[in-house]
Every structure is written in C-alpha cells, then in structure tokens.
Amino acid sequence: MNRFLAAISLSLGLLLGLAGCVGVESESSKFPGADITKPTQAADPEPEEICAEPVEDNVPEPAAPDNTGVRVESSEPITEPVTISDAETAPPTRSEAENETVSEPNAPVPAEPVASATVEAAPSKAIVPADPNVPEADETEFQPVEPPASPAPQEPTTHEVVADSEHADDEEPGALALFYQGYGEILQDYVLADGRVDYGSLRRKRLRVKHLLNEPDALDPNVYQGWTEEEKLAFWINTYNLKMLDVILRNYPIESSWWLRLTWPPSDIRHIDGIWSNYRFIVMDEEFTLAAVERRFFGKAFGDPRAYLAITYAARSGPTLRRAPYQGAQLDEQLDEQVKAFLASDQGFRIDRDKAVVYLSALFKPGWRGKDFVARYGTQKKFKSHPPETRAVLNFLTRYISQDDVYFLEVENYTLAYMNFDWRLNDSGRGY
C-alpha cells in the first residue's frame, strides 16, 4: 500500500513539472512579433530555470533601448549616427536588430546610404556595432566625411599652373612668368595714360622693383638660348625699362648742383651722374649697364632699331612707356604700334607745310640713333639728296605715316630739322 501511494505521488510530481514547462512555452508564444528592443517582463524564477535558453534568445540586453535612442515609429530617416562610449554595454549586432527581415545572423549586410532607410526597418546608421571587425558599419558611418578622390587643394594649384602657362604663352616662356607679371603690374599701376610716370608713388615700391631685377639674374642661359629672337629682344627691352625705373627711383627727387642748373633744368635726368654707365645690374650672371645693353643688343645682336623707340629715356621728349610688357609672340605688332604712337606725337615727327619744314626727333640724328637704321632700312633709290643715315630714317618713316605725308617726303622740297630733346623727367607729380 505504501509503495502504491509513493508511485502515485511521483507521478503527480512529474505531471506538475510538465504542466509548468508547457505554461512557460505558451506564455512566450503569445507575442511572436514583440518588439526586439523592448525588454519583456521577467518570468517566475522556477520556470526561468527550466526554460532559460528560449527566454534569453528573445530578450535583448537592458542597455540596448537607451543606446539606440530612436525607434522605428519616426517617419523621418535618421541622418546622424549614434555613437556609443566604450564604457557602455555593447548593443545588439545588426542581425539581432533586423531579425524581422534577416534570416541568418552572420550574413554580411551590404552598406546602404542613409537615404534608403525605411520606417519598417531601422536604418543602418541608427545602431553602431561595437565590434570593430565589422567593416560595413564603419564604412557606412564615415562615408559622408571621406575626402574626395582628388584632393581639394589640387584644384587651385592646377588653376594657378594654367594661369601661369597662359601668361607664358602670351608673354615669354614660363621661366620669367613672375618677372613679367610683376613688371606688368607696375606699368598698370604707375604709368599714366599719357605716358608720364607717378614716381612719387612708385618710390614706395622701390624694393619691389629691386627684387624683380633679381629674376633676370636667375634665368638659366640654356633656357634663354632656346627662345626665339623676338622673345629675346622683348626680354631685353623689358629688363632695360625696369632698370631705368630703378635708377630714377634711387635718385628721386633729382638733386642738382647750383651751377648745373644754369645749363639744365632742376629735373633734368642728366643731373644723375652716370645714369647710363654707372648703374650696373646682373643678367644670367653677367654684368650690364644701360649703355651696354643698347650697344650689344639693340644696335648689333638683333639689329631692330624699333627697339630704340620702345625703351624709356625717362625724359619728356622720349617715347612713352607702354602700360604692358613687350611679349615675344606679339613683339612685331607691339613695336609697330609703339612707333606709330611716337611718330603721331609732336615729339616724334611733324610737317610744317607752310614753311616746308620736316621736324624729326633728335633720336633720328645720324650721330645718335640714325646710323642704326641703315642696315635694315637703308636705300639708294629715294631721298638721294640726304646722307645714308637720313635716307634710312626717312625710308623707315614711310612705313608708319599717312600717304599724304609719304608723298610730301618723297617728292616735295623741304628742309629737314631736328627738334630739341627735353631731358626733364617725365614725372606726373612735379612741374619743374
């Protein structure tokens, strides 16, 4: 009898245990679509011990809701990543957060842009995996701030190189791009439309002029030898003119002795002792003076006497400075324009038909620049009553003056006269 009662008690105990397990399973299956981020109520201690594994699979760790911060109920996509400090509990992985749509926890998830996030599934940037070995999440989160393939600083550098190359094509080969650019700015800023120079303002920039004159010294002779004849001549004209400005600035305002003022006006540039012979400058590691450049390059090497009308004499009767550098590719055109402008002025050429007198600048005198016109413009066919130097000058003039003036020079009887040369400084700010 006792054995029978013991068997019944054991059977009842087993049945009660089975009934408790079934109760837990039915309770957990009531919410198959429960939110994965919302913690569930803890079960009674005894069933939790019996069915611990099913409960742990469906319950996220308590820190997960606080770390995500944003739920899928929001109608706007999440554009800012949520960062988690190392001290906090690691949030669930991507597969756990998207267990409604991802069947395999370890399947790789392709990185998607933030704009593709929908309301049904939390976007990839809403939860940041704590595992540093997950490359998809890291690349997605930092993709908006990655630097572009071409570094940004390269664009202005490329633009600057193109600009410099354009200057080199228009002016000279790029070896002296900075020299031509700086010299051009000086001409634009301090040479007036009438050709006079604002030496008073330019004097404050004399260090800049001095530094620009260092560029011709740094020029590689091998590079220079590769230039065309026009590029070389343009270079020497520009260098000569800049050096003349430098000499004037060193002596501005011009000082003169009282006894020289009896002969020359106070601003006469001849008060500057040795203006053409004493002021030296270095080009390609060779010493030059203004007079040496005139003899060697304008008179002999290039044999183009138009250069004498392109250089500045810093005097009122001399040709005016162009407000832009001479350029090798356009030199022939620029020199022709310069000659026409000088001959059109009262200082270069004029005809008094009433008195039958032709007035020429003193620059065209046979003993000054006239002799340098013979090689290129000399003629035996016209102007036979004049010496060779004068015939060459008159033949040169016929290329740049009107047809009426050409006819007068070629067939009329007239007297040739040279105008006095005004050596007063071509200054825009002083009237003495």
C-alpha positions in Angstrom: 0.0 0.0 0.0 2.8 2.4 0.8 4.5 1.6 -2.4 1.4 2.3 -4.3 1.0 5.7 -2.7 4.6 6.6 -3.4 4.2 5.7 -7.1 1.1 8.0 -7.3 3.0 10.8 -5.6 5.9 10.5 -8.0 3.5 10.5 -11.0 1.7 13.6 -9.8 5.1 15.4 -9.3 6.1 14.6 -12.8 2.8 15.7 -14.3 3.0 19.0 -12.3 6.5 19.6 -13.7 5.5 19.0 -17.2 2.5 21.3 -16.8 4.7 24.1 -15.6 7.0 23.9 -18.6 4.1 23.9 -21.0 2.8 27.0 -19.3 6.0 28.9 -19.9 6.2 28.0 -23.6 2.6 29.1 -24.2 3.2 32.4 -22.4 6.3 33.2 -24.6 4.4 32.3 -27.8 1.7 34.8 -27.2 3.8 37.6 -28.7 5.6 36.2 -31.7 6.0 39.8 -33.2 7.1 41.5 -30.0 9.4 44.4 -30.4 13.0 43.2 -30.2 14.2 46.4 -28.5 11.6 46.4 -25.7 12.5 44.3 -22.7 9.9 41.7 -21.6 8.7 41.0 -18.1 10.9 38.6 -16.2 9.3 35.2 -15.7 8.9 33.4 -12.4 12.2 32.1 -11.0 11.2 28.4 -11.3 10.2 28.4 -15.0 13.1 30.5 -16.0 15.5 27.9 -14.6 13.7 25.2 -16.5 13.5 27.1 -19.9 16.4 29.5 -19.7 17.5 29.2 -23.4 14.2 30.3 -25.1 13.9 33.4 -22.9 17.5 34.6 -23.5 17.1 34.3 -27.3 14.2 36.8 -27.4 15.2 39.3 -24.7 17.8 42.0 -25.6 20.2 43.2 -23.0 18.8 46.1 -20.9 21.2 48.8 -22.3 20.0 48.4 -25.9 17.0 50.7 -25.9 19.0 53.6 -24.4 21.8 53.2 -26.9 19.7 53.3 -30.0 17.8 56.3 -28.8 15.4 56.4 -31.8 12.7 53.9 -32.6 11.2 53.0 -36.0 8.0 54.8 -35.3 9.6 58.0 -36.5 8.6 59.0 -40.1 11.8 60.8 -40.9 15.0 58.9 -41.9 17.9 59.1 -39.4 20.7 61.3 -40.8 23.0 61.5 -37.8 24.9 58.4 -36.5 24.5 57.4 -32.8 27.8 57.0 -31.1 28.4 54.8 -28.0 31.1 55.1 -25.5 33.3 52.2 -24.7 32.1 52.2 -21.1 28.5 51.3 -22.0 27.3 47.8 -22.7 27.7 46.7 -26.2 24.4 47.0 -28.2 23.0 44.1 -30.2 24.5 43.3 -33.6 23.0 44.3 -36.9 21.5 40.8 -37.4 19.7 41.0 -34.0 18.4 44.5 -34.7 16.9 43.4 -38.0 15.8 39.8 -37.0 12.4 40.5 -38.7 14.0 40.6 -42.2 17.4 38.9 -41.9 17.3 35.1 -41.5 21.0 34.5 -40.9 22.7 36.3 -38.0 26.1 36.1 -39.6 25.2 37.0 -43.2 27.1 40.1 -44.4 24.9 43.2 -44.7 25.8 45.5 -47.7 26.3 49.1 -46.8 23.4 51.3 -47.9 23.2 55.1 -48.0 21.2 56.7 -45.2 18.5 58.0 -47.6 17.4 54.3 -48.2 16.3 53.8 -44.6 12.6 53.0 -44.2 10.1 53.0 -41.4 9.7 49.2 -41.4 13.4 48.6 -40.6 15.8 50.6 -38.5 18.4 52.3 -40.8 22.0 51.0 -40.7 23.3 54.2 -39.0 20.8 54.1 -36.1 22.8 51.3 -34.4 26.6 51.4 -34.4 28.1 47.9 -33.9 30.6 47.7 -31.1 32.6 45.1 -32.9 35.5 46.9 -34.7 35.8 43.9 -37.1 32.6 44.8 -38.9 33.8 46.9 -41.9 30.3 47.5 -43.3 29.1 49.6 -40.4 32.3 51.7 -40.2 32.4 52.5 -43.9 28.7 53.4 -43.9 29.0 55.7 -40.9 32.1 57.6 -42.1 31.4 57.6 -45.8 29.9 61.1 -45.9 33.1 62.6 -44.4 35.6 60.7 -46.5 37.9 63.0 -48.6 37.3 63.1 -52.3 39.4 61.0 -54.7 41.1 64.2 -55.9 42.4 66.3 -53.0 40.7 69.6 -52.8 44.0 71.7 -52.7 45.0 70.3 -56.1 42.2 72.3 -57.9 43.6 75.8 -57.2 47.1 74.6 -57.8 46.1 73.3 -61.2 44.3 76.5 -61.9 47.3 78.5 -61.0 49.5 76.5 -63.2 47.1 77.0 -66.1 47.1 80.7 -65.5 50.9 80.9 -65.4 51.1 78.9 -68.6 48.7 81.3 -70.3 51.0 84.2 -69.3 54.0 82.3 -70.6 52.3 81.7 -73.9 51.3 85.4 -74.2 54.5 86.9 -72.8 57.5 84.7 -72.7 58.4 81.1 -71.8 57.4 80.3 -68.2 60.9 80.8 -66.8 60.2 84.5 -66.2 56.4 84.4 -65.5 56.8 86.1 -62.2 59.0 88.8 -63.6 56.6 89.6 -66.4 53.6 89.5 -64.1 55.3 91.9 -61.5 56.6 94.2 -64.1 53.2 94.4 -65.8 51.5 95.3 -62.5 54.0 98.2 -62.0 53.2 99.5 -65.5 49.5 99.3 -64.9 49.6 100.9 -61.5 52.1 103.7 -62.0 52.3 104.6 -65.7 49.5 107.1 -66.7 47.6 107.0 -69.9 49.6 109.9 -71.3 52.9 108.0 -70.6 54.0 110.0 -67.6 55.1 108.1 -64.5 54.0 108.6 -61.0 57.5 108.3 -59.5 56.3 109.7 -56.1 54.0 106.7 -55.5 56.3 104.2 -57.2 59.2 105.2 -55.0 57.4 103.4 -52.1 57.7 100.2 -54.1 61.4 100.5 -55.0 62.2 97.4 -53.0 59.7 95.5 -55.2 61.4 96.8 -58.3 64.8 95.8 -56.9 63.6 92.3 -56.2 62.1 91.9 -59.7 65.5 92.7 -61.1 66.8 89.6 -59.5 64.7 87.4 -61.8 66.8 88.0 -64.9 69.9 87.1 -63.0 68.3 83.8 -62.0 67.5 83.0 -65.7 69.2 79.8 -67.0 71.3 80.7 -70.1 70.3 77.4 -71.6 66.7 78.3 -71.4 67.4 81.7 -72.9 69.2 80.1 -75.8 66.1 78.2 -76.6 64.0 81.3 -77.1 63.1 82.9 -80.4 64.7 86.1 -81.5 61.5 88.0 -80.7 61.3 86.6 -77.2 65.0 87.5 -76.5 64.5 91.1 -77.8 61.3 91.5 -75.8 63.1 90.3 -72.7 66.0 92.9 -73.1 63.6 95.8 -73.7 61.6 95.0 -70.6 64.7 94.5 -68.5 66.2 97.8 -69.7 63.0 99.7 -68.9 62.7 98.2 -65.4 66.3 99.1 -64.7 65.7 102.7 -65.8 62.8 102.9 -63.4 65.1 101.6 -60.7 67.8 104.2 -61.4 65.2 107.0 -61.3 63.8 105.8 -58.0 67.2 105.7 -56.4 67.7 109.3 -57.2 64.2 110.6 -56.8 63.6 113.5 -56.3 66.5 114.5 -58.6 69.1 116.7 -56.9 71.4 119.0 -58.8 74.2 121.4 -58.1 73.5 125.1 -58.4 76.0 125.7 -61.2 74.5 122.9 -63.4 71.1 124.5 -63.0 72.4 127.3 -65.1 72.5 124.9 -68.0 69.9 122.2 -67.3 66.5 122.4 -65.5 66.4 121.1 -61.9 64.6 117.9 -63.0 66.8 117.1 -66.0 67.8 113.5 -65.7 71.4 114.3 -66.8 71.9 115.5 -63.2 72.1 111.8 -62.3 75.8 111.1 -62.7 76.5 108.2 -64.9 72.8 107.2 -65.4 73.7 105.0 -68.4 77.2 103.9 -67.4 77.5 103.7 -63.6 74.4 101.7 -62.6 75.1 98.0 -63.0 72.8 95.1 -62.9 73.3 91.3 -63.4 71.6 89.2 -66.1 72.3 85.5 -66.3 75.4 86.0 -64.0 76.8 88.7 -66.3 77.2 92.4 -65.5 75.5 95.0 -67.7 74.8 98.8 -67.8 72.0 100.5 -69.8 74.5 101.7 -72.4 76.0 98.2 -72.8 72.5 96.7 -73.4 71.9 99.4 -76.1 75.1 98.7 -77.9 75.1 95.0 -77.7 71.5 94.0 -78.3 69.6 96.9 -79.8 72.4 98.0 -82.1 74.1 94.8 -83.0 72.7 91.4 -81.9 69.1 92.0 -83.1 69.5 94.9 -85.4 66.0 96.2 -85.0 66.1 100.0 -84.5 62.5 100.0 -83.4 63.8 98.9 -80.0 65.1 102.5 -79.6 61.6 103.8 -79.7 60.4 101.1 -77.2 62.8 101.8 -74.4 62.3 104.6 -71.9 64.6 107.6 -71.6 62.7 108.8 -68.6 62.5 112.2 -70.4 59.7 114.2 -71.7 60.8 114.1 -75.4 61.4 110.3 -75.3 58.9 107.6 -76.3 56.3 106.9 -73.6 56.3 103.6 -71.7 53.7 101.0 -72.8 51.4 100.0 -70.0 52.1 96.3 -70.6 55.3 94.3 -71.1 56.6 93.5 -74.5 55.8 89.9 -75.5 57.8 87.7 -77.9 54.8 86.3 -79.7 53.4 89.8 -80.3 56.6 91.8 -80.5 56.4 92.8 -84.1 52.9 94.2 -83.7 53.7 95.9 -80.4 56.8 97.6 -81.8 54.8 98.9 -84.9 52.1 100.3 -82.5 54.8 101.9 -80.4 56.5 103.5 -83.5 53.1 104.9 -84.8 52.3 106.3 -81.4 55.6 108.1 -81.1 55.5 109.5 -84.7 52.0 110.7 -84.1 53.1 112.8 -81.2 54.7 116.3 -81.5 57.9 114.9 -80.1 58.5 112.3 -82.9 57.6 113.7 -86.3 55.6 116.6 -87.8 55.5 118.5 -91.1 55.1 122.3 -91.4 53.8 122.6 -95.0 53.6 126.3 -94.9 57.3 126.6 -94.1 58.2 123.4 -95.9 60.0 122.0 -92.9 60.0 118.4 -91.7 60.7 118.1 -88.0 62.2 114.9 -86.6 63.0 113.8 -83.1 66.7 114.2 -82.1 66.7 110.4 -81.7 66.9 110.2 -85.5 70.1 112.2 -85.8 72.8 110.4 -87.8 75.2 110.6 -84.8 72.7 109.3 -82.3 70.3 106.5 -83.5 70.1 107.3 -87.2 73.1 105.2 -88.0 71.4 102.1 -86.6 68.6 102.3 -89.2 71.0 101.9 -92.2 71.4 98.1 -92.0 67.6 97.4 -92.2 66.1 100.4 -93.9 68.9 101.9 -96.0 68.1 102.7 -99.6 69.8 104.1 -102.7 66.6 104.7 -104.7 64.9 107.6 -102.8 65.9 110.6 -100.8 69.1 110.9 -102.7 69.9 114.4 -101.6 70.4 113.2 -98.0 73.2 111.2 -96.4 72.7 107.4 -96.0 71.7 107.6 -92.3 69.0 110.2 -93.1 67.8 108.2 -96.2 67.4 105.1 -94.0 65.4 107.1 -91.4 63.1 108.7 -94.0 62.6 105.3 -95.6 61.7 103.9 -92.2 59.1 106.7 -91.6 57.3 106.0 -94.8 56.1 102.7 -93.4 54.2 104.3 -90.5 52.9 107.7 -91.6 49.9 108.7 -93.8 50.1 108.5 -97.6 49.9 112.4 -97.8 53.0 112.6 -95.6 54.8 109.9 -97.6 54.1 111.9 -100.8 55.5 115.0 -99.2 58.7 113.3 -98.0 59.3 111.6 -101.3 58.7 114.4 -103.9 58.4 117.8 -102.2 61.2 120.2 -101.5 61.6 120.8 -97.8 64.1 121.4 -95.0 64.9 118.8 -92.5 65.2 119.9 -88.9 65.7 118.0 -85.6 63.8 119.1 -82.5 65.5 119.8 -79.2 65.3 117.0 -76.8 63.7 117.8 -73.5 65.5 115.8 -70.8 63.3 116.8 -68.0 61.9 113.9 -66.0 58.6 112.5 -67.3 57.1 112.8 -63.8 53.4 113.1 -63.3 53.7 114.8 -59.9 56.3 117.6 -60.4 56.2 120.5 -62.8 59.8 121.8 -62.6 
